[in-house]
Amino acid sequence: MPEKKVLAVVGATGAQGGGLVRAILADREGPFVARAITRKPESERARALASLGVEIVAGDADDPSSLDRAFVGAYGAFCVTNFWEHFSPEREAAQATAMARASRAAGVQHVIWSTLEDTRKWVPVDDARLPTLQGKYKVPHFDAKGAVDHVFAEQVPTTYLLASFYWENFLYFGMGPRKAPNGDLVLALPLGGVKLPGVATVDIGKCAHGLFVRGTSTIGQRFGIAGEVLSGPEMAAAMGRALGRKVSFEDVPFDVYRGLGFPGADDLGNMFQFQAILGEEFLRSRDPKLSRSLNPQLLSFDDWLSGNVSHMPIG
């Protein structure tokens, strides 16, 4: 049997990277073995992966030399950043650049970069349709990633993976249904009347695994991942079925959402409005059919709800 190829997975204890590591583990006859790169190799999540036989390697995107060491000998690398840890587009861009350069230094043959659109290509900074944030961004957590796509393209053979709205946001980000004063449940999001592509986070990693399995023929291409594309009322109805009680939908005005005051509200408000501005163009960039071809176990929203509704906080 040929020796398995090492896939170095950044963020292996997080949502996207963790999904990829587990997909590699599940594919016992597959060509890859996971190397989990984490800032905290002694963490509970890292120890859990180690107990499954995963190689754990210390690596910190803020320390480029640690990435150089972590990527040595790897055939492929999965690169992802987490804007929400620090809210700094500049730091996110620096981290991504360090990953691209470390991949090149290690001679990595195939990188998957988890990116998003640089929204300023569609809505320039001087375009008043979206407020400009931090002086030079429209949707900082999108723009910072998209702006370094060219760095990966220049440094290493790269496939670009674009995720959708995480359905886990309904569990952990305070976006789930809330009780109205009359006791009814309301799902309130600023969608502007358009549909929202969404995905279970575990499926992002599984789709990334599918791209690695497809091989280097995917290099240079962009793959948008979604489990399902639903309207606000459709999501509310699905939640109602899962909860066994009615959930109605409220389409919150973008300005109202931006003004809610929680960290990142302005960024997220702009994100939802950007998706509404692009409309069908944005929906076409997140294709459930394509996603299912990469990951035949792709979850629908009903599937996801059946396993998660009991954990959904009702505000």
N, C-alpha and C positions, 0 to 999 in steps of 0.2 A: 504494500500500500504506500502511495507517495506521501511524503511528509506534508502535514497540513500547513497552510499559509496563515501567518499571524495577521490579525486585524487589530490594530491599536485603536481603542475606543476611548475618546475623550469624554468626560462626563459620564463615566460608566455607572456611577451610583445615582444618576439623575433620571429624568423621564425618558428622553430620547435615547441616550447612550445605554441606559439600563435595559430598554426594550431590545436594542440590538444585541447586547451580550446574551440575553436570554434566548433570542432567536437563534443565535449561533449555537448555544448549548442544546437547543431542541433539535437542531439539524445534525444529529450524531454522525450520519454518513456523509455530511457535507465536506467541502474542501477547506474550511476555515476553522481556526481556533482563536478565541478572544484573548486579548491582553487588555485588562481594565486599567485605565489611567485615571487616577484620582488624587486630589490634594490631600485626602485623609485616608491613607491605607489602613489605619487602625479603627476606622469608623465601623459602626454596626453593619451598615450596608455593604461595605467592602469585605468585612469578615464573612458575611452571608454568601457573597460571590466566591470568596476563597474556599468556602466549605463545599462548593459545587465543583471545585477543581479549576477555577479561573485564575490565571496569573494576574496578580495585583502589582502594579508599578506606580510609584509616586511620581506625579507630574502636576505642575502648576502653570496655567496659561500666563500668569504674571511673571513667571521665571523661565524665560526662553531656554536656558541651558538645561533645565529639568526636562523639557520636552525633547530636546536633542537626544538625551539619554533614553527617554521613554520610547521613542520611535525607532531606535536602532533595531535592524533586523526585521522590521515589519514589512509585509507585502502591501497592506492597505491601511488606511486611517480614516476614522470617522471623526470629524471636527465639528464641534458645536460650542456656542457661547451662551451665557445666561445674563442678559441685560438686567433682569429684575433683581439680581443680587446687589447691584451698585448704581443703576440708573445713569451710567456714564457711557455715551456712544463712543467717546474717544478711547476709553479703556477697553470696550468691547472690540473696537477696530484693532487696537494694539494686540489684544489676545489672539484674534483671528490671524493677524499677520505673523505672529510668532508661530502659530500652528502650521501655516503654509510654509514658512521658511524651515521649520524643523522637519517637515515632510520631505522637502527637497534635499536637505542635508542627509537624511537617512536613506535617500533613494527610494522612497515609497512609490509604488507603481500605480496606485489607484486611491485617490482621496474622494470621500463624499463630504461635501461642505454643506451643513444645514444653514441655509441662507433665507433671505426674504427680499422682497422688492425694495429698491431704493425709490421711494415714492416721489422723490423730487424730479424724476424723469417724466412723470405725468403731471405733477402739481409743483411747479418751481417755487423756490423760496418766496418770490415776490408775488405769487398767486394768492389772492385773498380768500379763495374758497376754503382753505384750511389755515388756521392760525399757525404762525411760525414759532417753533419751540426751541429753547436754548440758543436762540439767535440764528440757527442755520439748518434746522431740521423741520420736517413736517410730521413724520412718525419716527421718533428716534430709534425705537427698537427694531424697526424695519430698515431704516436708512443706513444705520451703522453696519449692518450685515451686507446689504446690497452694495454698499460703496467699496467693499473689499473683495468682491467677486473677482475683479481683475487681478488682484494680488495672487489669488489661487491659480487663475488661468496662466499667469506669467511664471509661476514657480513650479507647478506640479500638475500631472494629469488629474483633472477634477470633474466629478459629476455633481450637479447642484440639486439639492433636495429642498423643497419649499413645503413647510408644514401649514396646517390650517388652524383655526380656532380649536383650542384644546377643550374637549367636553369636560375634562377634569376641572376647568375653571368654575363649573357649577358646584364643585365640592369644596375647593380650596381658595377661590379668589373672590368669594362673596357675590357671585353672579347668579346663584340659584334663586328659586321662587321665594317671594316674601309674602308675609301675611298683610293684606290690606286692612284698613280700620274695621271693615265689616267681617273680617275673618277669612275672606276668600284668598286664594293664592294667586299671585301675579308674577309672571316672568317679565322683567323689565330690561330691555336692551335697546341701544340706539342703532337700529338697522336701516332706517330710512326707506323702509318698504321693500328692501331687497332680501334675497336669500343669503344664508350664511353657510359656507363650507366648514364642516367640523370633523374632528377625528379623535379617536381614543389615543392617548399618548403611546401606549404599547404598540400600536400599529405603525407609528412612525419608524420605530426601530426595526420592526418586521419588514417594512417596505425598504428600508436602507439595506437590510440583509438581502432582499430580493434583487436590489441593484448590484450589490457585490457579486451575487451569483450570476447575474447576467454578464458581468465582466466589463472589460475596458471598452466595449462597443458603446457604452453609455457616456463615455467621457465627452465633456463639452456640452452635454444636454442638460435641460432643466426638467425636473419632475415634481409637479405639485401634487401633494397627497391630501386626500379627503376620504372619510368614511361615508359621508352622506352630505347632501346639500339641501338645507331645509329653511323654510320661512320661519319667522317668529311664532305665528300661530301653530305651525306644524310641530315645532319643538315643544310648545306649551301643551299641545294635545297629547304628545307622547309622554311628557312628564305626568300629565293627569292620569293616563292609563296606568303608568307604573306606580303612581302614588295611591291610586284608587280614589281620587278626588279631583274636582275640576281645577285646572290651572288656566288662567287667561293670560293673554300677551298684551304688554304695553310697549309701543314703539317710542322710546324716550327721545326727545329732541337732542341733537348732538351737542348743542351749547349747554343744555342742562346737564348732560352727562359729564362734559368737560369740567363743569363747575362743582362736581360733587365733593372734591377736596381730598379724596384718598390718594396716596402716592401713585402716580402714573395715570390719574384720571384724564388729564389732558392728552397724553400720548394715546391712550386707548380710545378716547373719543375721536381723535383724528384718525386712528386706524379704522374704526367702523365707518367713518364718513368717507375715507379713501376707498374702501371697498364699495360703498354705495356709488361714489363718483364713477368708478370703473365699471360697475354693473356686470353685464354679461362677460366682459373681458376678464374680470377677476374670477368669475365662476369657471370660465373655460380653463383657467390656469390651475385649477384644483379638480382633478378628475377621479371620481370614485371607481370608474371602470378600469382606468390605468392602475390605480392603487390596488385593486383586487387582482390584477394580473401579476403584480409584484408580491402580493400577500393574499393568497386564497382564503385565509382565515379572517379577513378584514371585517371588523364589527360595524354593524349598522347602529344608529342611535338607539333603537329599541334594544338591541343586543347589549349595548353599553349600559343602558339604564337598568336592565335586569340584574346586572352584577354590581351596580353602584348606588341605586336609589336609596338603599337603606343607610348609606353614609351621607346622603345629601342633607345639609343643614337647612332647615326652614326658618328663615328670619322672621 
